[in-house]
């Protein structure tokens, strides 16, 4: 009887564990149709076409770091398809600050220029200098960045995501513009409140 009770306890713990693992592995939910209809219920080829990247054709070099996105918000036909896209333009000396994508890995293809890239896992920092034509993967949910260290030339990259809405959590914005108490930040970063306030002011001035 004791053995049976132990077995039941074991399985009662095991089943929730399986559920947690499945939730952790899940990406966008599967759909049971070819695609999801828009609210009006009718589609033609225009529904599956996104023209937001046309501005890149024949455009001049970027003057500031810029991201053009084709996610669920910009391209509703992606709903249920578990894919999205972004084009990143880097003038010389600019960076895409440390951030995460909570719902997808990112596969970056460097079209032109060079980029310093990196991500941090639970123990290590992995960095690489990419040349035109290189691919680099940023694992799902991990903090990562890109930096164009070239003082003369811009860089252009394309990123693909395994989610229609990968999400972007910017560490500077999340930490310093969301109202976290200055004392909490000062203690966490082993600095003083005046330094934290300077960082907040600097971010506010650039927004």
C-alpha positions, 0 to 999 in steps of 0.5 A: 500500500505504501508503495502504491501511495508513493507511486501516486505521489510520484505521478502527481508530481510528474504530470505537472512537470510534463505540462511545464515542459510543454509550455516552455517548448511551445511557440506560436499556437498551431492552427488547424486551417491553411491560414487565419482569415482577417476580421472581414473574412475575405482575402486576395493576394494583397492580404499576403503581400507586405510592401513596407520594405519598399522604402529600402530600395534605392534609399540612401545610407541610414543616418540613425539606427533603424529597425523596419519590422514585418511582424503580426502588427504590421502584416496581419497575414502572419497570424498563425504562421510562426514567422516574422522579419526585420531589417536593421540599418546601422550607421557607423558607430551605432548599436542595437542595445542589449535586448531579448526576444521572449518568444523566438530565437533570432537568425541574423543575416548580414547583408552588407558591412561588418557587425560585432554581435554577442549574446549572454547565456547563464554563464558566458558571453559569446561574441563574434565579428560578422562579415557580409554574408554571415549568419548568426543565431541568437537563442530564444530569450537570451540577452543579445546585441549588435554593434557597427564598430566601423567608423566609415561604413554602414551595415545592413542586416536581416533578421528572421524569427520563429514567431509572428510576434517575437517581442522585444524587451530592451534592457536600458528602457526596461530598467531605466524608463519603467519606474523602478525605484532609483534606490533599487537600481542603485543597489543592484548596480552597486552605484549611487542614485545620482548615477541612476538619475543621469542614466534615466535623464540620458535615455529620456533625452534620446527618446 
